Amino acid sequence: MKQKLKSSVKFCLSALMASSVIQVAIAEPEPDGGDTRRLETIRVEGQAVDALTSDIAVDFAEFGTQVQLISSEEIETGGFTNFGELASGLIRGANIGYSPDEGEFTIRIDGGTDRDTLLLVDGVPYFDRSSPLEDLWPATAIDPRMIDSVEVYRGGNSLYFGSNGGLGVVSVRTKEPDGTTKGQFGVYAGAFKTREIYGNMSLPLDKDGKHSILVFGRSYETDAHELFSKEAYGDNVLALGGRHEFPYSYNSLGLKYLWQIGPDTEFRAGATYSTIDFRDSFPQSTVFQPNFTEFPIYNAAFKHRFNDKLKINLEAHYQDPQLKNNEIDARICQIPRLGDLPSDIQAIAADQGITGFSTAAAFEAFAASVPGLPAGCVTNPYGSAGSAGDDNWNGGSSYYINQDPDSPFYGQPYGTIENPFPIGAPIGYVVQSTASFGDGGLTKGFGTTDQRESGYVDYGFNARATYTLNDYVEIVAGVQNTSYKDNSDDSFGVRDVKLTSTGVYGDLRLSLPVLEGFSGSFAARQDFNDNFDDQSVWKVGLRQNFGYGLYARGSGGTSYSLPKIDEIGAFGAGANINPGLQPQEVDAFNVGAGIDGDIFGGTYNVEVGYFETDIKNLFSSRAVGAVCLEYANDLTNPLFDNLTNDTAAIEQNRRNIIAPDDFCSTAANGLSDPGETVAVNALANQDIKGFTIDVAFDFDKWQADFSYTDMESLEPNPVYGTLARLDGTSTNLDFVIPGAAGNSELRQSSERPEWTLSGLVTYTPNENWVFSLNPRWQGPEWAYAGTSLARLVDTDGNRVVEDMNFGDYFVLNGSVQYFMGDEKQHRFLIRGVNLLGEDYFERASGGSTYTRDRAVVRGEIGPNDSAYYRQYGWNGKPRSFWIQYEYSF
C-alpha cells in the first residue's frame, strides 16, 4: 500500500505539473495585469474570499489544499445546540463519533479515526490526551453561539499544526472584540424541555477602542430524547430503573481581550470555563452514571506585520480539563462459591461429590436438600433504620418484593432466610468501578471518599513567520511546542511523565512567472519528542489555474498522531514505557479539479476530488512476557520461574506488532512480572480511499451547497478465517464463518459510512425571510459483532446474528428565520429536525454482552449462546421543533 500510495502521489502531482503547459492556450487574460495572488482574486468554493477569512485558509487554498469555509450566516440557519450537530450538518465528509445527544462526540473527516482530524478553536487543539477515569472529549466544550466561522482543511495537515491532522483540520474561529460596542442576547426553547439563554457583549475600554473586551456566557438545559429503546435494556438493569432520561447541561462563561497596538499589530487573550453534565449509562450494564466535566481553557495570540514582506503570528494555550462521575451498577444475587459456605455445609457438599456450582439450578437443588440453607441471598430487609423492604408494594417494579403469586411469601420483601432473593435477581445498587491500578479503591462513588477526579494538563505554542521575497517566492518558518501530562488524583497511580513535542517547520511557496496561474508549496517539519520517537513529516501542495475558472489542485505528504498518556504506558505500576514507541503515521494525498465563476448574477463552483490515505503504527499494548524473547520459558536459563510462553509462542505474538526490542533488553534486567504491559505499535495498516463531488452556487435569492463523499476505509477483519461454532455449544465446525465476516481479510471500518450526501439549500425571498433545508443521506454504516458472537451459526450453517448495518437513512432538517427592525436586529428562528420522521441510529453496538441479565448470572446461558449478546443503537432525534429569538446591537 505504501509503494502504491507513493506512486499515486507522484502520478497525480506530475499530471498536475504537466497540465500547466496547456494553460497558455486557454488562459483568460487579465485586463489590469493584476497579481493573481491578491486576496480579491482568490476563490474558495466559487466565491472571492474576504477579510474575515484567515490568512492561512487563503494560503492553503492558493497552494493546493481543499478548503471549505462555513460562514456565520450558514451556521445560523441550523440553530445547532452543539458542535457535533453543526459538523454533521455542514462539514463536507464529516462523520460524528459517539453520540452528540448523549454528551460525547468526536469529529472525523474522510474515514479516519478519532485521532486523525485535528479540531482547533482559536488555535487551541481540542484533542483528548486521555485520563484514567475515562476519555474527555473537548469538542463538547465548544459554545455553538460563539462560533463566527469554521474553516476545514482536508488532507494531511500536521505540518503547520502538529499532531492529529492526518486527514484534515477543522479550525473554529469564535467571536472577538473589535474596539466597538456590539453584542447579542438570545433565548432558545422547544422539544424535550429544552431551555437556553445566551449572550455576548463587546465594548471598548478606552475612547480610541485600542483596548476592548468581550464577555460571553451560555446556559443550556435539556432532557433530550429517548436515547435507547426499552428493548435495549437488560432485565436487571431495567428492574433497577436503568431506563431513564438522558438530560444534558451546558454552562459557560468567558472573557476575551484585544489590545490593538497599531494598524498592523495586535494582542489577543481569552479565558473560558465550561461545564458539561450528562449521563453515560449503557442499557446492558449501568443503572445510573452522571458525568461532570470541566474545561478551563486559556489562549493568547500576537500578530505583527513589520512591513509588506515580513509578518509573524504567535499562538499559545493552556487547558486543564477534569472529569468526575458516579457509576451505579446492578447488585445481583450470585451463585454462591462453595468455599464461602459454612464449613458444615461444605462437608455435606463434599459427601455428595460436589466441588462447585456452575448453575443456579444446581445450587438450588442442593439447598433444597439441606434444612435451613437459603436458596438465594439473605439481606435482612427489616430494621429500625428503614429500608425498601419496610415499604408497601406500590405496583411498580418493586424488585425487592416477591411477586410470585404461587409463593407463600407473595407480596413480602425478599431477603429473609425463608424468602431469599432468588439467584440472578437484583438486590440493590453498588458502585461499579475501582481503579485497576494505583491504590485500587473506588473511583466513581460519592463524596470525598469514593469519588475521584481525573484529567490532564495540555499547553503549548505555535510561532510562525512569513517572508514574501517578491511576487513569486514566499517563505514560511515556524516552531511549535506541545506538552501534556496527567493531572489526576494521586490515588490513580499514574506515572509522573510529561510528553513533549517540539517541531520546527518550513514552507517554500512559489508562483513562477514561467507558469502563469501555477502555485506550489514545498514544506517539511522535524519534531523532537520525549518518551517516543522523533518524527519527520513533509507536504507538497500544487495548484494550477487555467483561466475561465478552471483549476486543478493537489496535495500530498505525511502526518502523524502523538500517543496519548495511557498509550505510552503511564497508567499504573504494571504498565511500562516503550522508548521505541512510534507515533501513529499517516500518508495521504488529495487531488481535485473544478471550475468556478460567475453565472446568473451569482457565483458557482463544481469540483471532483479523490483522496487516498494509509494509517500505520496503530497503538496497542501487550503483556511483557508475551512479546519479549528474553522471557521465554524454554531458554537454557529462564529469567524467572513464573514464565508461561516458550520462544515459538512469543515469536507468534510478535508477528502482528513492531517488537519492542529496546524495551525488552532493559526490562529483562529488573522486571520480574511477565504480566505487566508495554505499549507497542501494530503492523496492520488502515487503508482509506474515496472520491468527492462538491457543487455550490450563490445567486441573488438562492444559495446551495451539495457534497457527496464515497469512501472506503478498510481495517483488518479480526474474525477472518475463524471457524464457525454451533450456537449453544463449544463445538467448532469444519468451516469458517460464512459470508464476508469469515472470508474477507479486510472490512469497512466500523462507524464509517460507505458514502454520504449532504447539503444546505437556502432561499431568501427578501431581506426579512430566510428559508433553509439541510438534508443528509448516507449509505451503509456498520457495527460489527465480536468474534464470539460472529462465529455462532444455526444447524443450517447460517450466522445466528449478522453484523449490524445502522446506516442507509435520510434525515431532513430545516429552519425558517424572520428578521425584524430597522437594522434587522431582531431575529426569530423556527428549527425543525428530522422533518420526515426517519427512524435511525446515530451509533450502534454490534453485540454487547449482557452479563447482568438473570439468565446469564444463573448460568443458564453463556458466551457460546447468542442470547448472551444483544444489538442496539443510540436513537437519532425524532421529528422535533424549537424556537429561537436573538437580539443584536
N, C-alpha and C positions, 0 to 999 in steps of 0.2 A: 504493500500500500504506500509505503514511504517513497519508493522509487517512482511509482505511478503518479503520486502527488507532485513530486518534483518535475516529472516530465510534463504533467498537465500545466503546471505553473509556467514552465519555460515556453511551452507551445502557445498558451493564451497570451502571455506577455509579449512574446515575439511577434505574434499576429497583430497585436495592438500597435507595436512599434512599426511593423511593416505597413500597416494601414495608413500611416501618416503620409506616405508618398503620394497617395491619390487625392489628398485634401486640396492641393492647389487647383485641381480641375474643377472642384465643386464649391470652393470656399466662397462664402458670402462676403463681399468687400465691406470694409468699414469706412463710411464716408469721412468720418472725422479723424481716422487713423488713430483712434484711441487705444489705450493699453487694455488688452483683453483681461488683464488681471484686476482691473478696477472692481470695486465692490458692486457697483450697479450693473455690471455686465455678467456677474456670476449668477447662475441659476441653480436652484435646488428644487426638484420636483416641478420644474417648469416655471417657477416664479423667481424673479430677482430678489435676492436676499436684502434685508435692511439692517439698520444699525442694531436691532435687537438680537440679531444672530451673533453668536460668539465668533471671535476671530478664528478659533481652532476649527469650528464647523465649516467656515468658509474655506480655510486652508485644506481640510480633509476633502471637501467636495471638489476643489480645484485639482487636487493631486490624486484622484482615482478612488477614494473611499466612497462607498454608498452611504449617503446621509439622508436621514428623514428628519424634518422639522415639524413639530407639533406646537401649534400656537395656543395662546390663552383662550382665543375665541373657540377653537375646536374643543378644548378641554371643557369650556363652559357648557357646550351642548350636551355633555354626558351627565352632568350632575353627580359625578363619581364621588363615592364616600371613602375610598382608599385607593392607593396607587395600583394595587392588583387589578381592580376594575378598569382603571384608566389604561393600563398596559394591555390588557386583554382586548379592549375596545379600539385602541388607536395605534398601538405599535405594530408595525408590519412584522410578520413571522414570529410573534411572541407567543410563548406558551407559559402559563402560570403554574408553578409548582405548589403543591399542597392546596389549601383552601382559603381564599381571602375572606369568605364569610365566617370561617372559624376563628381567624385571627392570625394565621401564619401563612406566609406565601413567599415565593422567590420568583424572579424573572428569568426566563430562559429564552434565548433567541436561536432560531435555526437549528433546533435539535440538540443543543448542548445540555450539559448537566447544570446543577445549581451553581456551580463554581466557575462556569465559563462565560458568563455575562456579567460584566462589572457595572454596578449601579453607583453612580456618583450623584451627590446632592451638593451643589455649590462647591464642587471639588472634593468633597469628603467621601471616601469609599464606604458604602453601606454594605459591608460583607461580614458574615458571621465568622468569627475566629474560633468558635466552639467554647462550651463551658461544660463542666462535669455534671451539671444537673440535667440539662438538655439544651438543644440548639436555641440560639437567639437569632431572630430574623430582623435586622434593622430596617428592611424595606417597609415594615409595618409602622415605623415611626414617622413616615412622610405625611405631612399635612396636605391633603389634596387642595385645600382652599388657598394655600400659599404658593402653588405652582404657577409660575409665569410662562414657562415653556419647557419643552422636552426635546432634546436632540439625540438621535440614535445614529451611532457609527457602526455599521455592520462590517463583519470581518475581523480578523485578528488585530487587536489594538493595545497589546501590552506595552508597546514601545514607548508611548508617551505617558501611560498611566500606571504601568507596573502590572502586578499580578492580577489574574482573573479576567482579563479582557480577551480571552481566546476566540470567542465567537462574536464579540461586539461589546460596545459600551453604551449604556443608557445614561445620558447626562441630564439631570434635572436642574433647572435654574429657578430659584424662587424669587418672590417679590423683594425689592430692595428699596431703601430710602434714596431719594434723588435731590434733596435740598428743598423740596416743595412740601406744601401741606396737601395731603390726599389720604384717602382711606376707603375702606369697605366694611360694612356690617351686614350680617345676614342670618337668616334662620332657615331651617330645613326640617321637614316632618313628613310622616306618612306611614307606610306599611310597617308592621312588626313593632309598633310603638316607637318608631324612630323619632328622635328629637335631637336637634343640634342648634347651637348658636356659635357664631364665629365672627372674627373681625380683625382688622389690621389698620394701623394709622401711622402715617409718616409725617414728620414735622421737623422743620429746621430748628437748630439750637442757637443760631445767630442770624443777624439780619441779612447777611450775604448768602446764607444757605451752604456755607462751606462745611459746617458740621450739622449733621442731621441724624435722626434715629427713626426706626420703625419698630413699633411694638405690635405683637400679634398674639392671638390665642384662639383656642377652639375647644369646645366640649361637645362630644358626640356620644349618644347612648342609643342602643337598640336591643331588642330581644332577639332579633334575627329570625329567619325562617327555620322550619324543622330540618336540621342537618341530616339526621339519619331516620329512615323509616322504621316503624315498630318491628318489622320483620328482621331487621339487622341485629336486634339485641338478643343476647343470651338470656336464658330463663332466669338465672340467679341475679344477673345484673339488672334485669327488668324488675324482678321482685323487690329489689332493694332501692328502687327509684332512679335507676340509671338513665331512664328516658326522661329528659328534661330539656328546657330551652338552652340555647347557647348565646346568652347575652354578650354583647361586645361593648366595651367602653374605651373611648379615646379622649385624652385630655392633654393639652399642650399649652405652654407659654413660651414666648421668645422675644428677643431683643436684637436688633441689628443697628450697626453704627456705620456711618460714612464720613470720612474726612476727605473732602475734595481739595487736596493740597494745591493743585494747579490744574490748568486745562488738560494736561497730559499725565497727571499724577493723582492717584487716589489710594486710600487705605480703607479697607472694609473689615469689620469684625462682626461676629454673630454668636449667639448662645441660645440654645433651645433645650427645653426639658419636656419630654413627652412620657406619658404613662399609657400603657395599653393593657387592659384587663380582659381576659377571655377564658373560656372553658375549653379544655383539651382532652376530654374523656373519650374513650372508644367503646363501642357497643358490645364488644366481646369480653371486655376486661374491667374497665374502670367505672365506678359508680359516679364519682364526682371529682373533678380536677380543675379548679380555678387557677389560672396563671396570672401573675402580676409582674409586669415588666416595666423597667425604667430606662430611658435613653437620654442621658445628659450629653449633649454634643456641642462642641465649640469649634469655630473656624475663623480664619483670618485670611485676607488676600491683599496683596500690594501690586499695583501696576504703575509702570513709569515708562514713558517714551522720551528718550534722550534727544532724538532728532528724527528726521524722516527715515533713517536707516536702522536705528537700534531701539529696541524696546525690551522690557523684562516683565515677567509675571511670576509672582510667588504666592503659593497657597499653602496653608498649614492647617492641621486639625488635631483635635484630641477628643476622644469619646470613652465613656466608661459605662457601658450598658450592664444592667443587673436583672436577674430573674429570681423569683421565689414562687413556690406554688404549694398547694395541698393536693395530695393524690390519695383518694379514698377507694379502697378495693373491697370486694365482697369477701366477707369472712364466712367460710363454708365448713360444715361438719365433714371431717375427713374419715377415711377408713383408718382405724387405729393400727399403729405399729405394734407388733407382738411384744416388743421389748418395753413398751410404755404401759402395758397392763400390769396389775399386781402380780407378784411372784406366784401366788397360789393359782391364779388364772393361767399364767404361763405354764405351770406344771400340768394343768388339765389339758391345755392345748398340746403339750409335748406328748402326753399319754395317748392322744388321738393322732399323733404323727403330723401335727400342724406346725409348719415353720413360718407361716405368714399368711396374710390375707390379700389376695390380688383384686378381689371384687367385694363390693358391699354385701352382696348376697351371701358370700362365703362367711363373712363375719356375723351377719345377722342370723344365719343358721347356727353358727357356733354359740352366739349369745343366747339363743332360744334354749340351748341345752344346759346352760349354766344359770342356776337360780340367782336372781339379784344382779346379774350383769346387764346393764342397759345396752340396747341395740343401737344407740346413737350417742349424741352429745348432751351432757348434763351441764346446765349453766346456772341452776338455782335462780329461777326467774323472780321469785317473790322476795321482797325485802323492804325495810323501812325507808331506804334511800329512794325507793321508787324506781320503776323501770317500765319498759314497754309491756312486760307481762302483767303489770298491775292494771292496765287499761282495758276497756271493753273492746270487743271486736266490732269495728265500725263498718265492716263490709268492704274495706279497701283491700290492698294486697295482704296486709297483716301476716307477713311471713312467719311471725313468732306464734301464731295461733294454729292449733291443729284443725285443719279444715276437712278432714276425712269423716263424712257422716256415718261411716261404719265403725269408727273407732269409739271405744268407751270414753275417750278423752276429747271428743269432738267439742270445739269451741273453747278449749282450755289452752293456756300457754304451754308451748314446748319448753323443755329444759329440766324437767323433773326426771327422777330415775324411772318412774313408771311411764312417763310421756316424754322421752328424749327427742331432741331434734333428729330427724332422720338423716342418715348419711347422704351427703350430696345436697342437703338443703342449706339455705343461707341462715346464719345465726347472728349476723350483725355486720359491723364495718371494721376495717383495720387500715392503718396507714400502710400504703403499698411498698414504698421504695426505701431501701437503705443504701448507703454509699458502698459500692463494690470495692472501694479502696479507701485510704485514709483510716479513720477510726471505725468504720463500718456501722456507724449509727444511723438513725433515721434522718432523712433529708427533706421529706415532703409532708411533714406533720404540721403541728400548730404551735404557735408561740416561740419563745426564745430557745426552748429546749430541743424541739424536734423539727423546726423549720429553718433551713439554711439557705443563704443567698449564694448564687454563683454568677460569674460574669468574666469579663476581660477588659483590659485597657488597650486601646489602639491609638497610636499617634504617629504623625509624620509630616513631611513637607514635600513640595514639588516646585522647584525653581527652574524657570525656562527663559532663555534669551533668544531673540530673533534678530538677525542682522541681514538687511537687504543690501547686497553688494551693488546691484544695479537692476535693471528691468528684467534680467534673465537669470540671475543667481541669488538665492537666498539660503542662509544657513541658520539652523536651529541647534542650540546646545542646551542640555539640561541635566539636573541632578535631582534624584528623588530618594527619600528615605521613608521606609515603613517599619514600624516597630510595634510589637504586640506581646502581651503576656497575660497569664491568668490573674484574675483578681477575685477569686472565690474564697469562701470561708476556709480557714485553715484545716478544719476537720475533714475536708475532701482529700487532703494529702497530695494536691497537685504539686509537681516539682516547680521550683522557682527558676524557670527557664524563660529568657526573653528571646524571641525570634526577631531578627533584624535583617533587613534587605536594603542595601544602598546601591542605587543604579545610576550610571552616567550614560547619557544618550546623545546622539547627534543625528541631524537630518539635513541632507543636501537636496535643495529644491531647484529644479531647472525649468526654465521656459525658454527653449532655444529659438533664436530668430530664424534658423535654417529650417525649422519645423513649425511653421505657424500653426497655432492652436494646440501645440503639444505642451504638456506639463508632466514633469517626472519628479518623484520623491524617492530618495535612496537613504535609508535610515538603519542605524544599528544601536544596540544597547548592551551594556555589560553590567550585570548585577553581582554584587559581592554579598554573600549571605552567611549568616551564623546559624549553626546547627543543622544545615543541609547544604547541598551542593550549590556552588556558584552557577550562574546561568547567563547565556548569551542569547539574544533574540535579534531578529532583523525584519525589516519590512520594505517592500518596494511598492510604490503606487504610481500608476500612469493614467493619464487622461489625454484623449485626442478629440478636439473639437473640429469637425469637418466643415462647419458652416451650415446655413439653413437649419440650425437647431440640432443637427445630427452629431452624435458623440459616441465614444466608446471609452470605457473605464476598466481598470483592473488593479487589484492589489493582492499581494501575497506575502507570506512571511511566517514567522513563528511567534508564539506567545506561550505563557505558562501560568501555572497556579501555585502559589505558595502552600505548603502544608498547614493545616490547622494545628492548634496546640495539642489536641489529642492525637493527631496523626504522626507527630514526631515521637510519641511515646512518653509524654509528660504526665499522664494521668495515673498516678499511683506508683507505689514502690515495686509492683510487679511488672511495670512497663519500662522499656528501655529505649534510649535514643540511638538511632542508627546514623552515624556520621556520613554514611554514603547514600542516605535517602535523597532521591532526586525529585525536584518539583514536577508536578503533572504538566506535560508538554503538549502544545497544540501546534500543528502545522495546518495552515489554512490559506486558501486563496478564494477570491471573489471577483468575478468579472461581469460586465454588463454592457449593453448597447441600447441606445434610445434616441428619442427625438423630443425636443420641446420647442415651444414658441408661442406665438400669438395667433388666436383664431376667434372669430365671432366677438370681438371686443374683449376677450379674456385670454387666459393662458392655458396651456395643456402640457402634459408630459406622458410619454409611453416608454416603458423600459422593460427589457427582458434580461434577466440575470441568471448566473449559475454560481454555485459555491460548493466547495469541497473541503472537508476538514478531517484530520486524523489526530485523535487524542490518545496519548500514550503515557506510561508511568502512572497509571491509576493507583491511588493509595490503598493499602491494605495492612493487615497485621497478622503475625504468625507466632506460634509458640517457639521459643528459642530451641528447645530440644527437638523440634520437628524440622528445622531448616539449617541448623549448624552441624556440619560434618564432625566437628570436634566432640559432639555429644552422642555419637553412635555407640551403641552398647556392644558392638562386635569388634571394637578395636582391641589391640593386644593388651593395653592398659586403659580400660574405660575410666573416664574422669570421675564418675560417681556411680553408686550402686543403684540409683533410682531411675536409670535411663530406660526408655521403652522402645526406642526406634533404632533399627540397625542401619547400616550405611545405605542399603538399597532403598529402604523406606524414606530416608532423608533425601536421597537423590530424586526420588519420585516427587516428594513435596516441593523440591526446588525447581521443578520443571516449569511452573507457571509464574515464577517470580524472578526479580533481579536479586540474586543471592546476596545477603548482607555479609560478605566475607570479612570486610574490615571490622565490623562489629563482632563477628563470631570469634575472630582470633584474640581479641581482647577480653571478651566475655568468658572465654574458657579459663582465664586466669583467676576468676573470682566468683563467677555466678554459678551457684550450686543448684538452683531450682530450674529444671528444664521446662517447667510450665509457665514461666514468665514469658512475656511477649516482646516482640520487636516490630517496629514499623518497617514496612517494605513496599516496593513498587511491583505491581503486577506486570506481566509481559503482554497480556492481552490488550489490544487497542480497540478504541471505539471509532468506527468509520462513519462519517456523515457526508452526504452529498444531496444536492437538490437544485431546483431552479425556481425562479420567481418571475412573476409578471405583475408589473405595477402600472396603473393607469390613474392619472389625476387631471382634473381640469377645474378652472376657476373662472366662471363667467360672471356677468353682472348680478344675476339673481340665483344662479345655481352653482354650487361647488360640490365636487365629488372626489373621492379617493378610494380606489379599489386595489387590493393586494392579494395575490394568490401565491402561496408557497407550497411546493411539492417537495417533500423531504424524506430521505431515507437515512435514519440514524440507527446504525447496526451495532449490536453488542453481542459478545459471546453468549450462546444459548447454554445455560447450565444444566439443562436436562437432556441435551443431545446424547444419543446413544444409550440412555438409561433403559434398563429392562422394565417392561410393564409388570404390574403386580395385581393379582386378583383382589378386588375390593373386599375388605373384611378379613384378609389373610396376610400372612407374611411370606407367601409363596411367590417367588419371582417366576415369570413365564419366559418362554423361549423366544420372545420377540421384543423389540424396543417399543417405546411409547408410540402409538400410532399417530400419523399426521405430522405436521411441521414440527411439533414440540420435540419429537424423538428423532427426527430425520434431518433437521436443518442445523448446521453448525452455528449460524448467526440468526438473529431475530431483531425486529424493530425494537428499539429501546422502550422500556416501559414509560408510560405517561408522556409519550412524544407522538402527537398526531401525525398521520402519514401525509395529510395535506390540510391546508386551511384557506378559506376565502373570507376576507373581511372587508368592510368598507365604511365610509361615512359620507352620507348624502345630505346636503343642506340646501334649503330653499329659503330665500329672503325676499318676499314679495315687496316689502317696503322697509323703511328704517325702524319700524316698530316690531315687526314679527320675524321670527326665525323658526323654521320647522326642520327637524333633523331626524334621520334614521341611521342606526348603527347596527348593521347585520353582521353575524358571524356564522359561517357554515364550515364544518370541519369533517374530515374523514375518520377512519378507524383510529382509535387510541386504546392501548392495551394495558391491562393489569394481569400479570401472569400468576398462575398457580405455582406454588413451590414444588420442588421435586417430589416430596412425599405424597402430595395430592395429585400432581400431574400424572404420575405413573399408575394410578388406580384405574382399572378397567373392569367392565362387567363381563358376564360369561360369554358374550358375543365378541369380546375383544375391543369394545369401544370405550373411550375415555368416559368416566362417570361425570367428571366436571371439566368442561372446556375452559380455556383461557377466556378472560372477560374483556370483550370489546365495549368500552363505555363511550366511544365516540359516535360518529355518524349522526350528528344532530345539527339543527339550525335554530339559532336564537336571534330574535329581532328586538332591539331596544330602540327607543325613540324619545324625543322631547319636543316641547313647544315652549318658546320664550316670547315674552312680550316686554318691550321697553317703553317706559312712560316718563314724562317730564321734559322740560325744555332742553336739558342736556342728556336725556336718556339715562338719568341717574337711578331710576327705579327699574329693577329687573325682576320679572316674575318667570318662574320655570315650572312646568309640569313634566316630571320624568316618568316614563314607563319602561319597565324591564320585562323581558320575555313576553312581548305583546301577543304572541301566538300560543302561549301556554305550553311550550315544549317541556316534556319530562326528560331530564338529563342529569348526568353526574359531573361534578367538577373534578372529582378524583375517585379512585376505586381501589378496593382490596381484592386481589385475585384469589384469595383463600386464606383467611386468618384462622388461627387455631382458637377454638372455644374451650379452653381448658377449665373455665369456671362453670361450665354447664353441669347440671346434675348427672346426666348420663356419663359424662367423662370422669367426674370425681368418683362416681360409684364404680368405675372400671368396666362399664358396660360397652363403651366404645373407646378406641384409642387411635394413635397416629396412622394405623393401617385401615381405618374406616373413613369413608368420605364424609360421614356425618360429623366427624371430628372438626371439619373445616366449614367455613361459610364465606360466600362472596357478598359484598355490599358496596355501596357508594355514598359519597358526600353529595347530597341533593343540591342541584342548582336552584336558584330562586324561582318560585312560581310567578305567574303574572302578578305584578305589584306596581304601585304608584306612589310617588312622593311629590311634594310641592316645595318650592324654594322662593324666598324673597331676599333680594340683596339691594342695599343702598350704597351707591358710590358717590364720592365727593372729591 
